[in-house]
């Protein structure tokens, strides 16, 4: 029998004298945990094997200006665009 009710660090964890296993398949859960995920396979003889899904490197959700001022970059205005784009930006 297996459960999947809480985050486990290594993707799976045995308990109850190895009669039960918690399996957690979401690596880096919600971007808040540095946990691995796990997949369990059971063969015809009921032998269990596990595949570990390591979390990917954390990347920021949003990228801000070079000074990290806390606000997103402002898009360029028509005056700052290359000449061929300025003429198109002014037409409606």
N, C-alpha and C positions, 0 to 999 in steps of 0.2 A: 504494500500500500504506500502511496506517496501523498504529500500535502504540498501546497504552494501558497501558504497564507502569509508569509513574511519574507523579507529580504534576507538572503544568506550570502555571506562574503564570497564564497567559492563557487556559487551556482547550484550546489547541492550539499546536503548535510544529513548524515545518518543519525538516528536516535532510537530509543526503545530497544537497546541491544541489537542494533542494525536490522531490526525487523521493519522499520519505517524510514522513509527518506523524504526530506523536504527538497523540492526541486523548484528553482527560481530561474526563469528563462530570460529575464530582461537585464542585460548588462547595463551598468551605469544608470540605474533606475531613476527616472525623472530628472536626470542630470545632477542629482544630489548625492548619490551613493557611488562609491568607487568599487562596486561589486561586479563579479563575473556572472555570466548567465550559464545555465547548464541544460543539456539535452540528455535524456536517458533512453537507451535502447535496451529491449529485453529480447533475448533469443529464445529458440524453441525449448531450451533446457532451463529457462527462467533465469539465466545468467544476465545480470545487469551490467551495462557499460555506459560510461559517461563521456560526453564531449563538452569541453569547457569553451565558452564564448567570452573572450577577454574584452573588457571595455575599451573603446577607442579613446584616443587622446581627446581631452576636453577642449572645445573651441568656444569662444565667446558667442553668445546668441546674437549680439548686435555689435557692430563696429562703429566706433565714434571717431571724431576728428583726431588729428595727430596729437593734440594736447590733452586729449581725453577730457574735454570740457563738460561732458555729460549730456550733450545734445547732438543729434544727428548732423551730418554734413549738409550744408545748404546747396541745392542744385544750382548750376551755373545759369546766369542770366543771358539773354540774347546778345547783349553787348560783349560778352566774354567768349562767344562762340566763334569758330573759324568763319571767314568771309562767306563761303558758299552756304553755310547754315544760317547766317544772319538774314539773308534775303528771304529764305524760306520761312523763318520764324516771324517775320513782319507781315507776311501775306496771310489773308484769311479766306 
